[in-house]
Amino acid sequence: MRATAGTMPELVVLMDIPNVKAHRARLLYAAGLRTAEAVAGSTEATLMSILAKGESSSVLFGTSAALVLWP
């Protein structure tokens, strides 16, 4: 079970995606991706662009954002 206390309810659905916690859920939500289906339908380039804006490192776990979200 994920800790969701203090998290906006609309982000919880995005946090059901593997490797997506509150920070990444906020980035995806702010970019207009409100559901797991919307994220799944996005291109790798789109996901990389969205997630790179919020990462402290220029490398997203050493792999593409699509693989991070769907191993």
C-alpha positions as CSV (number, residue, x, y, z in Angstrom):
1,M,0.0,0.0,0.0
2,R,1.3,3.4,-0.9
3,A,1.4,6.3,1.5
4,T,-0.9,8.9,0.1
5,A,-1.5,11.1,3.1
6,G,-1.2,14.8,2.0
7,T,-1.2,13.8,-1.7
8,M,-3.8,15.4,-3.9
9,P,-6.5,12.7,-4.7
10,E,-6.2,13.2,-8.4
11,L,-2.5,12.2,-8.2
12,V,-3.2,8.9,-6.6
13,V,-4.3,7.3,-9.9
14,L,-1.0,8.2,-11.4
15,M,0.9,6.9,-8.4
16,D,-0.5,3.4,-9.3
17,I,2.0,3.4,-12.2
18,P,5.2,1.5,-11.2
19,N,8.0,3.9,-10.2
20,V,5.7,6.9,-10.1
21,K,5.5,8.6,-6.7
22,A,4.0,12.0,-5.8
23,H,6.7,14.1,-7.4
24,R,6.5,12.4,-10.8
25,A,2.7,12.2,-10.6
26,R,2.7,16.0,-10.1
27,L,4.9,16.4,-13.2
28,L,2.7,14.2,-15.3
29,Y,-0.5,15.8,-14.1
30,A,0.8,19.3,-14.7
31,A,1.7,18.3,-18.3
32,G,-2.0,17.2,-18.8
33,L,-1.5,13.5,-18.4
34,R,-4.3,12.7,-15.9
35,T,-4.6,8.9,-16.3
36,A,-2.4,5.9,-16.7
37,E,-3.9,5.4,-20.1
38,A,-2.8,8.9,-21.1
39,V,0.7,8.2,-19.9
40,A,0.7,4.9,-21.7
41,G,-0.4,6.6,-24.9
42,S,2.4,9.2,-24.7
43,T,5.6,8.9,-26.7
44,E,8.9,8.2,-25.1
45,A,10.1,11.7,-26.1
46,T,7.1,13.3,-24.5
47,L,7.7,11.4,-21.2
48,M,11.4,12.1,-21.2
49,S,10.7,15.8,-21.7
50,I,8.1,15.9,-18.9
51,L,10.1,13.9,-16.4
52,A,13.4,15.6,-17.2
53,K,12.0,18.9,-16.1
54,G,11.7,17.6,-12.6
55,E,14.7,15.4,-12.2
56,S,17.7,16.7,-10.2
57,S,19.9,14.6,-12.5
58,S,20.2,14.6,-16.3
59,V,19.9,10.8,-16.2
60,L,16.6,9.1,-15.5
61,F,17.8,5.9,-13.8
62,G,20.2,5.3,-16.7
63,T,17.4,4.4,-19.1
64,S,14.5,5.9,-20.9
65,A,11.4,7.2,-19.1
66,A,9.2,4.7,-20.9
67,L,11.2,1.8,-19.5
68,V,11.3,3.4,-16.0
69,L,7.5,3.6,-16.0
70,W,7.0,0.2,-17.7
71,P,9.9,-2.2,-17.2
